[in-house]
Amino acid sequence: MLALTEGRRREATRAEIVRLLGGSDKAADNVIESLRRKGWLERATWGEYLLVPPEQGLDALGDSNLLARASRIADPYYIGFGTAAAHYGLTTQHRSMIFVVTPVRLRPREVGESRARIVTLSDNKFFGFEPVDVLGYKVMISDREKTAIDCIDRPALSGGGGEVATILATASHRFDWNKAAGYLERINSGALARRLGWLVDHVKADLPPEDRDRLLRLAARSRKTYLGPDPARAVEGAIGYDETWRVFVNVKLEELQAAPGSAGARPSGRTPSDADAGAGTALRR
């Protein structure tokens, strides 16, 4: 372990450990297994291990660094949706699932006591991530803007519609709206732009006028859409149609009562039937 950490290594393969020990494969496997039991090595994938540097102690690869282990599941990848939101402190929900986003189709995996769900995205949505240091390991995680957009696009992977509104409200305090608009242009979904716009009004995010105009232009690329369950299954007491964003809000007001911006005065330009409320358990086209 000292030899590896002195070389500033954070991971090692079984073959490297065999060469370092200079013995038989069986003897090296016994050492590897012993180090794993003692907490100095964590298996990332078959034949590859993450190291726990001595100066960080035996808890460095505990629950707080499951992301480093999950990052070895796919290549390319990024950690996204509810997991990324939790990493940035945009949600207080406990996450027992780690969302690993990749264009490659893979089966779900176990990561410690958590389950890694593989989310397969098309190429036009697989972007907006960057390396983040997680206890000394570089992990690819979606940035705040892409995290919020992903969560609005697929709220079931983010804790539901009410939680999505909370995520956006919290993220908006440190949000690059120009970058977000660029992301939406790249995705090329007017329906997604409409939902984002409605939620921006709902949480009363501080959206500069020029960026609001740009968002409205993006929203014009599609016809009216809906937010929540399919309007064919109308929710009793649902908010109704919003003229500004041309979104039918098929959820009740109380579904977003806990979300920032859901109480108090309505955003300007909204009618009483479009009072502040939020996304349901799903936001679909």
Buried (B, 14 or more C-beta within 10 A) or exposed (E): BEEBBEEEEBBBEBEBBBEEBEEEEEEBEEBBEEBEEEBBBBBBEEEBBBBBBEEBEEEBBBEEBBBBBBBBBBEEBBBBBBBBBBBBEBBEBEBEBBBBBBEEEEEEBEBBEBEBBBBEBEEEBBBBBEEBEBBBBEBBBBBBBBBBBBBBBBBBBBBBBBBBBBBBBBBBEEBEBEBBBBBBBEBEBBBBBBBBBBBBBBBBBEBEEEBBEBBBEBBEBBEBBBBBBEBEEEBEEBBBBBEBBBBBBBBBBEBBEEBBBBEEEBBEEBEEEBBBBBBBBBBBE
